[in-house]
Amino acid sequence: MSERIATITRDTKETRITVTINLDGEGRLVCDTGVPFLDHMLDQVARHGLIDLDIKAAGDLHIDDHHTVEDLGITLGQAFDQATGDKRGIYRYGHAYVPLDEALSRVVVDFSGRPGLFMNVEFTRAAVGRLDTQLFREFFQGFVNHARVSLHIDNLKGENAHHQAETVFKAFGRALRMAVAQDPRMAGQMPSTKGCL
C-alpha cells in the first residue's frame, strides 16, 4: 500500500499555513493555530478520523480569527485532495452520527470531485471561547471547495454550543475516516461509474 501523505503550504498576506496529513495515521495532532478552540476541534478530527495532522499556522489574529480559520479549511482541503490522489480503491462515502450529552450531529461526505456544503447548524451562542461560531461555516466551505467533496452537516439536537461544535467535528472525523479508507473489494478500482472522480 502506497503512503497517503501530503504536505501543503498556503502563504498569503493574511496567513502562512502548512498542513501535513497522513490518512493512514494513528490520530495524532501537532497543532498551534493561535485559536485554542479550533485546535481542540482539529484534535477531534485527527483522533476520531485516525488521521495524523501536523499544522503550523500564523495568521493576522490581531485583526480577528477569520482568515486563519478559513485558510486552514482551504489548506486542509488541498491536503486531502492530494493525499487521496485519483480516489481509486477508497470507499468514497462516509457518514457518522455522534452524540455528546444533549447534542447530536450527523455528517455525511462524498469524495465526488464536486464541491458542495450543506450545513444546518443553529448554534445557541455567537461564540465558543473567543471563536465566532459563524467561522465554522467558513472553515468547512474552504475545505469542501479544495477537497472537492460534497459535505452535509446537520446538528440534530443541542443546547450547549461547545457540545454542538464538538459533535460536528467528531462526526466529521469519523465520516472522513470511513470515506478515505481503502476498500479491499475495490482495490485499484474507481468508485464511480464515470471512470473518474
N, C-alpha and C positions, 0 to 999 in steps of 0.2 A: 504494500500500500504506500503510495507516494505521500510525502508530507503535505499537509494542507495548512500552510503557514503563509502569512502575508504581512508586509510592513508598508504602511502608507504615511506620508508626511504631507500636511497641509500648512502652507506658510503664506499668510496674508498680512496686511497692515493691522488687522484686528486680533489675530491669533497665530500661534505656531503650535501645531499638534502633530504628534507622531503616535500611531497606533500599530502595535504588533499583535496579531492573533494567531492562535493555534486551535483549529477546530477540533482536534483530537486530543485536547489537553485534559487537565485534571481539575479545572475550575479555579485556577489561581489568578489573582488580580494584583498587579503592581500599578498603583494609580495615585496621582495627586493633581486634580484639576483646579484646585483652589476653590471649588464649590463642594463643601462637605457632603451635603445630602445627595448630590449627583454621584460622588464617589461611592456612597452607600448603595445607591441603586445599581451602579455598574458592578458592584460586588455581587449583587443578586443575579445579574445576568451571567457573570462568569461562573459562579458556584452552581447555579441550577441548570446552566447550559453546558456544564463541563467543558468550557472554553477558556483557555488561558488568554488573559488580556494584559498587555503591558502598555500603559498610556502615559505619555508625557504631554502636558498641556500648559501653555502660558497664554493667557488672554487678557483683554483690556477690562479686567474686573473692576477697575476704578470707575468705569462707566456703568456697567451692570453685567449680569451673567449671560445675557442673551447670546452674544457672539460665540462665547466659549461653548455653551450648551448646543447651539445649532451646529457649529463647525465640528464638534465632536461627533454628533449624529452623522454628518456628512462623511467624515473620515472613517468612522466605524463601518458605515455602509460600503465605502470603497474597499475597505479591507475584506469584508465578507464577499464582495463581488469577485475580488481577485482570488481569495482562498478557495472559493467553490469552483473556480475555473469554468469549464463548459457545462457543469452540473451533471455529467454522466455518473450514473450509479447512486445518486442521492435519493432519499425518499421524496424530496421536493416540498411536500406539505408537512406542516406541523401545527399542533394545537395543544392548548393546555387550559385547564381551569385551576385557579389557585385561590384558596381562602386564607384569610388572616383575621381571626376573631370575627367581627361582624362584616368584614369586607370580602367580596368575591369578584374576581375578574376572569375574563376569558380572552385569550389571544390566539388568533389563527393566522398563519403565514404561508404564503405560496411563493417559492423562488421561481416565479413565472417569467422573469425578464421584463415585466410590465409594472412600473411603479404605481402604487396606489395606496393611500392611507385612508382608512375608515375608522375614525376614533370617536367613541361615545363614552366620555368620562366627564361627569359633572363633579368637580372637586368641591368639597364642602368648605374649604378655606382657600384664600387667594395665595397663600404661601405655606411651604413646609420648611421650617427653619427660616433661612433667608431666601430660599429658592421659589421664585414665582411659578405657580403651578401652570400658567399658560405656556411656560417654556418646555414642558414635556411634549406638547404637540410639535414644537419646533424641532426638538431632538428626533422624534420619530419621523417627521416629514423629511428631514435631512437624510435619515437612514434609508427610508424607502426609495427616495429619489436616486440614491447612489448604489444601494444594494440591488436595485431593480426587482423589488418584491412587492407583492400585494400583502397588506397588513391590516387585519381587523382587530381592534382593541375595544372591548366593552367592559366597563365596570358595572357589574350587575347589582351589587349592593355595596353600601359603605357609608359610614358616618364620620370616620376619622380619616382626614386627608393623608396622613402618613400611611395608614393601612391601605387606602385606595392605591396610592402610588406604588407601595411595595408589592401588592398583589399583581399590579400591572407588570412590573419589571421582572418579578419571579416567573410569571406566566410567559412573558416574552422570552426569557432564557430557556424555559422548558420547551416552548414551541420551536425555537431555533435549533435546539439540540435534536429534536425529532426530525426536523426538515433536512438538516445537513448531514444526518447520519447516513452511512453507506449501507445500502440495501443489498444483501448478498444475492438476492434473486434478480437484481437489476444490474449486476456487475458489468460495467462498461457500456451499459445501455442508456439512451437518453430518455428521461422520464416525461416524454411528450410525444404525441402522435405527429407533431410538426417536424420532428427530427432535429430541433434545436430549441434553445431557450434564450 
